[in-house]
Amino acid sequence: MAKVAFACQTSEPKDEEVYQMIDRVIYELYGEKGLAAIIKRGYKVIIKVNMVGPNMGLRGEKGRSIITDPRIVRYVAEKVRDIIGFDGKADLKVVDGVFSRDPNPSSKWNNGSFYWARLERTGDNLVNQEDF
């Protein structure tokens, strides 16, 4: 049977609270080893997000509660990258089905793209303000 863990908050969590919830869920699922219990150095990993209507919502809150929270994606991706590294065949991709013929899934001209979900590619592996 598959394992499932949950974390919840009764109010909008601050970034640090999001990270603590993720750490708690990972610990519940995999114990002390965390994600290293299932992911090893050099692995290829895909993180599948849900981008349903990233362009929907009020100004300044586009996609909120509709898509996977970018803070979760970023934090989990950083944890995965720390484990798999950058050498050899190690690879990390964040994916979802983007319904567009545009070859760039991060195009800001496509309102269903990773750009509007605040998950666009920036060309480097650094965490910068423009990555959100």
C-alpha positions in Angstrom: 0.0 0.0 0.0 1.3 3.5 -0.8 2.2 5.8 2.0 0.5 9.2 2.4 1.3 12.0 4.8 -0.5 15.3 5.3 0.3 18.7 6.8 -2.2 21.5 7.2 -2.4 25.1 8.4 -5.5 27.1 9.4 -4.0 30.4 8.0 -1.8 31.4 5.1 1.6 29.9 6.0 4.8 31.9 5.9 7.7 30.5 3.8 9.4 29.0 6.8 6.2 27.3 7.9 5.8 25.8 4.4 9.3 24.4 4.7 8.6 23.0 8.2 5.4 21.3 6.9 7.3 19.7 4.0 10.1 18.5 6.3 7.5 17.1 8.7 5.7 15.2 5.9 9.0 13.9 4.5 10.0 12.7 7.9 6.6 10.9 8.4 7.0 9.1 5.1 10.7 8.3 5.1 12.1 8.8 8.6 15.6 10.1 9.4 16.9 9.4 5.9 14.3 11.7 4.4 14.2 11.7 0.6 17.6 10.0 0.5 15.6 6.8 1.4 14.2 6.8 -2.1 16.6 9.1 -4.2 20.3 8.5 -4.7 23.2 10.5 -6.1 23.1 10.6 -9.9 19.4 9.8 -10.2 17.1 11.4 -12.7 14.1 12.8 -10.9 10.9 14.4 -12.2 8.6 16.5 -10.0 5.1 16.6 -11.4 3.2 19.8 -10.5 -0.4 20.8 -11.2 -0.9 24.0 -13.1 -4.6 24.3 -13.5 -5.4 27.9 -14.3 -2.2 29.6 -13.3 -3.6 32.8 -14.9 -6.8 32.7 -12.8 -7.5 34.7 -9.7 -7.2 38.2 -8.3 -4.4 40.6 -9.3 -1.3 39.6 -7.3 -2.8 36.2 -6.4 -2.9 34.5 -9.8 -3.1 30.8 -9.5 -3.2 30.8 -5.7 -4.9 27.6 -4.4 -5.3 26.4 -7.9 -1.7 25.3 -8.7 1.0 23.6 -6.8 2.5 26.3 -4.5 5.8 27.4 -6.0 7.4 27.5 -2.5 6.7 23.7 -2.2 8.1 23.0 -5.7 11.3 25.1 -5.1 12.0 23.6 -1.6 11.4 20.0 -2.7 13.5 20.6 -5.9 16.4 22.0 -3.8 16.2 19.0 -1.4 16.3 16.6 -4.4 19.1 18.5 -6.1 21.2 18.3 -2.9 20.8 14.5 -3.0 21.3 13.8 -6.7 24.0 16.4 -7.4 25.0 17.8 -10.7 27.4 15.2 -11.9 27.0 12.6 -14.6 23.5 11.6 -15.5 21.9 13.4 -12.5 18.9 15.3 -13.8 15.9 17.2 -12.3 12.9 18.3 -14.2 9.7 20.0 -13.0 6.9 19.1 -15.4 3.2 19.4 -16.2 1.1 19.2 -19.3 1.1 22.7 -20.8 -1.5 23.0 -23.4 0.2 25.2 -25.9 2.0 24.8 -29.2 4.6 27.3 -28.0 7.9 25.5 -27.8 8.8 27.5 -24.7 6.8 26.3 -21.7 7.9 29.4 -19.8 6.6 32.0 -22.2 4.9 34.9 -20.5 2.7 35.3 -23.6 1.0 31.9 -22.8 -1.2 32.4 -19.8 -1.1 28.7 -19.0 2.7 28.5 -18.9 5.2 27.9 -16.1 5.8 31.7 -16.1 2.3 32.3 -14.8 2.7 29.5 -12.3 5.9 31.2 -11.0 7.9 28.1 -12.0 9.6 29.3 -15.1 13.1 28.4 -16.2 15.7 31.1 -15.7 18.7 29.4 -17.2 20.6 28.7 -14.0 20.3 26.7 -10.8 20.4 29.6 -8.5 17.5 30.7 -6.4 16.9 34.3 -7.3 13.9 36.7 -6.7 13.0 36.5 -10.4 12.6 32.7 -10.1 9.3 33.2 -8.1 
